[in-house]
């Protein structure tokens, strides 16, 4: 695992942990559909892309012709 992929995984993990802590402390309600689900999706995607090296956004950008 490279430093970059570890950084991506840790960033995604911290996003997910902060959402879980805010929900646990009663500051947010993640059971209600809101933009927080988008934040959770971004955190989960960042975590998995750091572990697997597969990022859907990178795939989309490459299909659009970017290097």
C-alpha positions in Angstrom: 0.0 0.0 0.0 1.4 3.4 -1.0 1.3 6.5 1.1 -1.3 8.0 -1.3 -3.7 5.0 -1.1 -3.3 4.9 2.7 -4.1 8.7 2.8 -7.2 8.1 0.7 -8.4 5.3 2.9 -7.8 7.2 6.1 -9.6 10.3 4.8 -12.6 8.1 3.8 -12.6 6.4 7.2 -12.5 9.7 9.0 -15.4 11.0 7.0 -17.4 8.0 7.9 -16.4 8.1 11.6 -17.3 11.8 11.8 -20.8 11.1 10.4 -21.2 8.1 12.8 -20.1 10.2 15.8 -22.4 13.1 14.9 -25.3 10.7 14.6 -24.5 8.9 17.8 -24.2 12.3 19.7 -27.6 13.4 18.3 -26.3 16.2 16.1 -27.6 14.7 12.9 -30.1 12.1 11.9 -28.7 9.9 9.1 -31.9 7.8 9.0 -33.6 10.7 7.2 -32.8 11.1 3.5 -30.6 14.2 3.1 -27.4 15.4 1.6 -25.5 13.6 4.3 -26.0 10.4 2.4 -24.0 12.0 -0.4 -21.2 12.7 2.1 -21.4 9.1 3.3 -21.1 7.9 -0.3 -18.1 10.0 -0.9 -16.4 8.8 2.3 -17.1 5.1 1.5 -15.9 5.6 -2.1 -12.7 7.3 -1.0 -12.1 4.5 1.5 -12.6 1.7 -1.0 -10.6 3.4 -3.7 -7.7 3.7 -1.4 -7.9 0.0 -0.6 -8.6 -1.4 -4.1 -7.1 1.3 -6.4 -10.4 1.4 -8.3 -12.1 4.8 -8.4 -15.3 5.3 -10.4 -14.6 9.0 -11.0 -11.2 8.2 -12.5 -12.8 5.7 -14.8 -15.4 8.3 -15.9 -12.7 10.9 -16.5 -10.7 8.5 -18.6 -13.7 7.7 -20.7 -14.1 11.4 -21.3 -10.6 11.5 -22.7 -8.6 12.9 -19.8 -5.2 11.4 -18.8 
